[in-house]
Amino acid sequence: MALLLRATTWGLCPWRGYSSKGAQGALSKGFVEALKAVVGPSSVSTAAVIREQHGRDESVHRCQPPDAVVWPQNVYQVCRLAALCYCQGVPIIPFGTGTGLEGGVCAVQGGVCINLTHMDRILELNLEDFSVVVEPGVTRKALNTHLRDSGLWFPVDPGADASLCGMAATGASGTNAVRYGTMRDNVLNLEVVLPNGQLLHTAGPGRHFRIQEECSWLQPHGALCGLRGDTGPHHSHHPAPAPCEATVAATCAFPSVQAAVDSTVHILQAAVPVARIEFLDDVTMDACNRHSKLNCSVAPTLFLEFHGSKQALAEQLQRAEEITRHNGASHFSWAKEPEERSRLWAARHNVWYAVLALRPGCKGYSTDVCVPISRLPEILVQTKEDLKASGLTGAIVGHVGDGNFHCILVVDPEDPEELHRVEAFAQHLGRRALALHGTCTGEHGIGLGKRQLLQEEVGAVGVETMRQLKAMLDPRGLMNPGKVL
């Protein structure tokens, strides 16, 4: 890879630059000057408005700003920043694009926010191996724009134009996960900056092989993909699957949630190689029609997409249509032209903003549970009933091909009673998923809101094991502290 750096620690310990004052610390002038010496004066800010921008994400969690924001230009600078903070006991919070939904960028103990958006180069593309080396600030859309003329693409698609480091940190899923896997399946190597400034290559420097040997099951690669930045910013290798000969998308409306989700299960059980299968309830469809100017039925709906040769597609489409019509589908509509498909999936990707538009001025709270496919109809029907009974404004949408779905709840953050009802609904949904042998988080991570559910999911021994692993990698507890554990 283009950035094969030796593991080096910079021993910068000339100041006592940080003192914790409750939840918010204070950086000394000398420490701020040390940050500027690493990245340059123009790449450090302590302005209140900048800090507030970096103390919140898209979630309902309140803003908790860092004490300073820095913009490194390369991995050498990240290492030096980490070493400097480590010596002074200053927390570090990585920042990608701020599209997270669990408060992952909130600086609950103050500290330094490392904004990685200036590290946005695509370093190396290997067409023969279907792999690419990128810096952490590259976004998924920027990568696919770069790949457009190569005949390759990067399939992990969580909706938001997130940074690849953020997607690696949360183990992102998305609309293509049913066929192409999640972020964990598509990352071949990570170059991780550890808290003391050392570099770790999780699969070995410069390596980008696909299959892990049995003898190397203790490799850190799998463990570090999905840690929400708790162990530092990442550089990633990503495989880009070859394009298919043809692509067709479709929408079909159903008389009930049960009918739509039954169709999902039956399509998967019939081994129809669907590339995307997304569920949108009636509230979501109404919001999409208004926000994205669609003209779809206001009913529980599936968005589907198929990839393959023209002959294979004909068979897939016929089988999928038979299954959905057997479950009462109507208004089955095919989108074969690129413009039609783009419009359809743009509407799906803008669901978050479409639902927020139902109550202007309010905030969104998004859940993300995942259950075995066989339990998906049960939990979705129950969740829809609970949502109606709660009196909350909310919609259901999901990557149902892998059992993952979201409730997007629109809440007035100044109304404590409504906030309490939203939190109670989310906790109940998480516990229902656990009771059905699922997980309380499909792709958003634990963050600030699901620590109790994590304890219930993996048990006290599981949490303690996680805590010990965290302490081994981050003995001073400086990497994005106050989250998860």
N, C-alpha and C positions, 0 to 999 in steps of 0.2 A: 504494500500500500504506500501511498505517497508520504504519509506521516508515520514513519517507524521511529519512535523516539525512545531513547534510553530512560530507564527509571531513575529519576534524579530527585533529590530533596534539596530545596533551598532553605538554608538555616537562617531565616530572617527573624530575629527575636530581639530587636533593640528597644521595643516599647512595651509598656503595659497599657495597651490601647483600648481595652474594653472592660466595662463594668456593668454587670446586669442590674437593672433597676426594674424589678417586677417583670412584666412581660416584654418590656422594651429596653434595650440596652442603649449605651451612648458611646460613640466612637470619639476618641481623642483627635485633636487636630493633627498630631504627629502620625497617627495611624492612617488618617485620610490622605496625608501627604505620601505615606508609603504606598498606598493603593495607586496614587497618581504616578508615582515613580515606576510602577510596573506597566500601566496601560496608557499613560499620558493624561494630562490634566483634563482634556476635553472628553475623556472616556470615563469620568467619575462624576457622579452627581449626588448631592445631599439635599437637593431642593425638595420641599414638601410635596409639590404636585407630582414630581417624578417618582418619589418613594411611594405615594399613594397609588399611582398607576401600577406599580409592581407589587402591591400588597393585597391584590384581589385577583380572582379569576372570574369565570362566568357563573360561578355558584352563588348561592344565597348567603354564604358565610361572610361575616363582616370583614372589612378591610383591616389588615394588620401589616403596616408598612415596614420595610427594612430600614436600617439606619443609613445605608448608602447603596447605590446601584453602580455597577461597573460593567463596561462592555469590552471584554478581551477580544483580541484579533486572532489569536492562535493558541494552540494547546500549551506552548511554553508559558504564555502569560497565565493561563488557567492554573497550571501547576504552581507558579510562583504565588498567585493569589491564594490558592488553597494552603500552601505552606505558611504564608504570612498569617492567615486567619487561624491556622492550627496552633501556631506558636503563641498567639495572643488569646486563644479561647473564644474566638468570634464565630458565631454560626454562619453557615453558607446556605443560600437557597438558590438553586438553579432556576432560570426562567427561559422558557421557549417562546411561546406566542400568547400565553395567558388564557388558553381556551379550555383549561381544565374545569371540572365540575365538582370537585371535592375539597376545594380550599388548599390545594397542594402548594401554591406559591405564597400563602399567607406566612408572614414572618412572625410566628407566635412568640419567639424569643428575641426579636430584632436581628441584627447582624447585617451581612453583606449579601445583596442579591447579585448573582452573576448572570447577566443577560447575554445569551448566546447568539443573538440575531445577527451580529457582525461576522460570525463564523459560519458562513453560508455558501461555501464553495463545494462544488462537485469535483472531487479530486481525481477519480480514475474510473473509467467504464470499461469493463471486460465483456465484450459481446459474446465471446465463445463460452464463457463460464456463467453468463447471465447474472453478473454481479457488478456492484457499483460501490465505490468508496466515497462517503460524503462527510462533511463537517456537521456538527450537531444542529446548527441553526437552519439547515435546509428544510423547507416545508415539503409536504407530499406533493402539492400542486407544482411547485418549482421543479421537483425531481421529474415528474411526469412530463412537464414541458420540455425539459432537457432531453428526455428519452424519446420524444415524439417521433423523430426521424430515424431512430435506431431500429424500429420494429419491436421494441421491448416496452414494458410498462411495470410500474410498481403497484401491486394490487391492494395493499392495506388502506382502507378508506373509511375512517371513523366519522366522516361528514365534515367536521371543521377542518380548515386548512392548518392543521397542527404541525409543529416542528417534529422532525424525526426523532430528536432526542426526547421530546415529551411523549411521543408515541411509544418509544422503547421503555421509558420510565413507567408508563401505565400498562404496558402489555396490550396496546390498543387492538380492538377488533374492528368491525365495520361491515359494510354491505357485501363485501366479497369474501368474508371469512368462511362461508359455507363451502366454498370450493378451493380457495387459495390459502386459507389459514389466517391466523392472527399475527401480530407483530413478532411474537416469540418464534413462530415458524419461519419468519422471513428475515431474521437477523442472523448473520453468520459469525460476526465477530464484533466485539465492543472494545474500544480503547477508553478505559475508565480512569479518571483522575481520582485517586484516593485522598482521604482527608489531609494526609501529611504532604501532599504534593507529588507523590509517586504515581507512576503510570502502570496500569495493569491492562494487558491484552488478554481478554477472556478466553480466546481460542489459540493464543500464541501470536507473536508479532507477524503480521503480513499474511496470516492464514485465512483462507476462505473456502474450506471444504464443507460439504453438505452433511456428511454422516459422522456422528460422534462415535469413537470406538468404545466398546464395552469397558475397557480397562480405565477409561478416563471419565467415569461417571461422576467424579467429584469436581469436575471442571467448574469454575465459577460462572461460566457463560450463562447457563440457564437460570441460575439463581439471581444474577444481576439484571436480567432483562425483566423489568416489572417492579423495580424498587422505588419508583417515584422520586428519583434523584437522591435517595438516602445515601448513596455511595458516590455520587458525583456525576458531572456531565459526561456525555457519551459521544464517541464517534462510532459509526456503524457501517457494516457491510450489509447490503441488501440484495437478494436475488430478484431479478425482474422476469417474470414468466413471459414466454414467447406469445405473441398475439394470436388470436384465433382467426380463422378464415372468414367467419361471419358472426354477427351479433344481432340478437333480437331481444327487445324488451316487451313486456306486456303488463297490463293492469286488469284486474278482475274484481268486481264487487260481490259481496256476499250478504245473505239475509241476517247473519249473526256472527258474533265473535267466534263462537264454537265452530261454525261451518268454515270460516277462513282458516283457523288454526288446524282443524282436522285436515284440510287440504294440504297444509304445509307438511304435516306428519306423513300423510299418505304419499306425497311426492317424494319425500326423502326415503321412505320405506320401499318405494318402488324403484329406488336407485336411479331416478332421473337426474342426470348430472347438471342440475341448475347451478348457475354461477352466483346469482343473487336472488334472495327471496325475503322481502321485507313486509312486515305487517303494519298497517296504519288503521286506527279505529275511526269511527265516524267523526269524532271531534277533530282529530288530526286532519282528516280529509277536508272538512269544512274550512279549517284554518289554512290548509294548502291552497284550496280553491281561491280564497280571498287574497292571500299573500303572494302566491306565484301565478295567479291568473289561469288556473287550470279549470277544466269543466268536467270534473269527475263526479260520480255519484257520491252523495254524502252517506256512506255506509262503510262497514268494515271491509278493508281492501287489501289485496296483495299486490305488490310490485315485484315482478319477476324479470330475470334476464338469463339468456342462454348463450353459450359460446360454443363454437365448433364448426365443422364443415357443413355445407348446405344440406347434404344428405342426412347427417347426424342431427342437425337442427330440426329438420322436418319431423323426424321420429320423436325427438324430445318435445316439440311443441304439441304434437298430436296427443302424446301420452299425458302431458300436463293439462291440456284442455279437457281431456276426458275425465281426469281426476277432479278438477275443479268444478266442472259442470255436474258431476255426480254429487258433489256437495252443495249444489244450489247456486253456483256462481252465475252472475249475469254481467252484462256490459263488458264482455271480454274484448279487450282492445289491444292490437299489436302495434308496436312502434319499431319500425325497421330502419328508418333513416336516422343518421347520426344526430341531426338537429332535434328530432322528436325524442330520441333517447336522452340527449343532453338536457332537454327541458324537463323531462320526467324526473331524472335523477337530481337535477338542480333543486327541484321542488322538495324532493326527499331530504337533501342535505340542508335545506333551509327550514326544516320543520321546527327547530328550536325557536327561531325568530318568528315563524308563523304563529306558533302557539303563544309566545310572549305578546304578540300583537292583539290577542284576545282581551288583554287587560293592560292597556298602555300605562307605563309608569311603574309597573310591578316587576318583581324579580322571578326568575325561574328556579325551580328545585327539581333536579332530575335524579330519579332512581335508576338502578341498573342491575337487576338480578338475573340469574341464569339457572335453568333447571334442565334435567334430562329431557330430551325431545318428547318422550312418551308422556311426561307430566305437563307439557306446555299448554294443551287445551284446558286442563283443569285450573291451572294457576291464572291464566289469562281471563277466563270467564269469571272466576272469583274476584280477581282484581278489578275488573270492569264493574262488577256489582258493588264492591267496596267503594270505588271512586264515586259512583252515583250516590251512594248512601252518605258519603262524607260531606257533601255540599261544597267540595272544593272544585275550583276550575282546573281541569287537568285532561291530559290526552295520553294515549298509549301508542307507542311506536317501538318496533324492535327488529333486530337482526335474527328473526325467528329460525333461520336455517341452522343456527348453532345454539338455539334455546335461550338466547339473550334478548331481553326487552327492557324498555324504559317507560316510566311514567313521568311526564313533564307536568309539574304542578306549578301554577302561576299564583304567586302569593304576594301580599302587601307586607314588605319587611318591617313596616311600622305598626303592624297589628300583631301583638304578642299572642293573642288567642288563636289567630289563624296560623301563625308560625308553629304553635304547639300542635295544632291538628295535622299540619303537614308532616312534622317530625314523627308524630304518632303513626300516621299512615305509612310513612317510609319504614319505620321500625317493624310494623306489623307485616308489611310486604316482605322485608328481609327475612323475618322469622318464618313466614310461610314458605319461602323458597328453600330455607334450610330444612324445614319439615318434609319437603318433597325431594330431599337429597341433592339440592342444588347449592348455589353460593350466593352470598349477599352482595357480591359485586362482580359484574361480568367484564367490565373494561375500564371503569372510572377509577378504580383503586379504593383504598380505605379512607385516606385523608382524615378530615376532622370529624366526620359524621358517623363512621361505622366501626369504631374501635370496639364497642361492646358486642356488636354482631360478629366481629372477627373472633373474639374470645369464645362466643357460642359456637362458631363454625369449626374452629380447629382445636378448641379446648385449651386448658391452662398449660398443658405440656407443650402444645404446638406454639402458643404465644411465647412461652419462656425460651423455647428453642430459637424462635425468630429473634428474640431479644439478645440471646447469646451470640448469634451470628452477626447481628447489628453491632454489638459491642466489640466483636473481634475486628470488624472492618472499620469501625468508627468509635474507637475507645473513649474519645472525649465527648461523644454525642453532639457533634457540631454540624453534621450534614442534614439539613432540613429537619431540625429537631421539633418535637411536639406533635408529630404525625404518626399515626399507625400504632407505635409502641410507647 
